[in-house]
Amino acid sequence: MSEPKKQWVLMGHDTFGRHDYVVGTFATREEAEAALREKEAQHEKTQDVSLRDELWVEERHR
């Protein structure tokens, strides 16, 4: 039996709207973490610190 393929999902939590959302799905953790850093830099420019969206990477199997 083959091992299930992994995918890495960049998730976000809208602190103002109070809901979770998917930012993107990636083949490697490194790609997901790079996207996370990029998105965090974008949020620093556009969102107040007290309402800034939270971001994290999740491992999922497909």
Backbone torsions as a table, in degrees:
resi	resn	phi	psi	omega
1	MET	NA	134.3	-179.3
2	SER	-82.9	150.9	178.8
3	GLU	-74.1	139.7	179.6
4	PRO	-63.4	145.5	178.9
5	LYS	-73.6	142.4	177.2
6	LYS	-93.4	150.9	168.6
7	GLN	-138.6	154.5	-177.4
8	TRP	-115.6	127.0	-174.8
9	VAL	-114.8	125.3	173.9
10	LEU	-87.7	118.7	-177.6
11	MET	-109.8	156.5	175.7
12	GLY	-136.9	155.6	174.6
13	HIS	-125.3	119.0	178.0
14	ASP	-78.5	107.2	-175.9
15	THR	-72.1	-22.6	176.9
16	PHE	-81.4	-50.2	-178.8
17	GLY	-82.1	-13.0	177.2
18	ARG	59.6	49.6	175.4
19	HIS	-145.5	154.0	176.9
20	ASP	-90.2	153.7	178.7
21	TYR	-150.7	157.1	177.3
22	VAL	-92.2	125.9	176.7
23	VAL	-86.0	-43.1	-179.4
24	GLY	-177.6	165.2	179.1
25	THR	-120.2	137.4	-172.5
26	PHE	-134.4	154.0	-178.5
27	ALA	-77.2	-26.8	-178.6
28	THR	-131.2	156.5	177.0
29	ARG	-64.1	-37.6	-179.4
30	GLU	-60.7	-42.4	177.7
31	GLU	-63.5	-42.5	-179.6
32	ALA	-64.8	-41.7	179.8
33	GLU	-68.9	-34.4	175.8
34	ALA	-64.8	-42.4	178.2
35	ALA	-64.9	-37.6	177.8
36	LEU	-60.7	-47.8	179.5
37	ARG	-62.1	-39.9	178.8
38	GLU	-64.1	-44.8	-179.3
39	LYS	-67.2	-38.9	177.5
40	GLU	-62.2	-40.6	178.1
41	ALA	-63.6	-39.3	177.7
42	GLN	-64.3	-43.8	-179.9
43	HIS	-64.0	-35.9	178.4
44	GLU	-59.2	-32.1	-178.6
45	LYS	-83.5	-24.2	-170.0
46	THR	-119.3	-10.8	-176.0
47	GLN	-126.6	137.5	174.6
48	ASP	-62.5	147.1	-175.6
49	VAL	-58.4	-37.6	-177.0
50	SER	-71.3	-20.5	-179.3
51	LEU	-117.8	11.7	-175.9
52	ARG	-63.9	134.7	177.8
53	ASP	-61.6	144.7	175.9
54	GLU	-94.1	142.2	-178.4
55	LEU	-129.2	147.4	176.1
56	TRP	-156.9	163.3	179.8
57	VAL	-110.1	134.1	176.4
58	GLU	-119.4	142.8	173.3
59	GLU	-92.8	132.4	177.8
60	ARG	-133.1	154.3	177.1
61	HIS	-108.6	143.1	177.7
62	ARG	-121.4	NA	NA
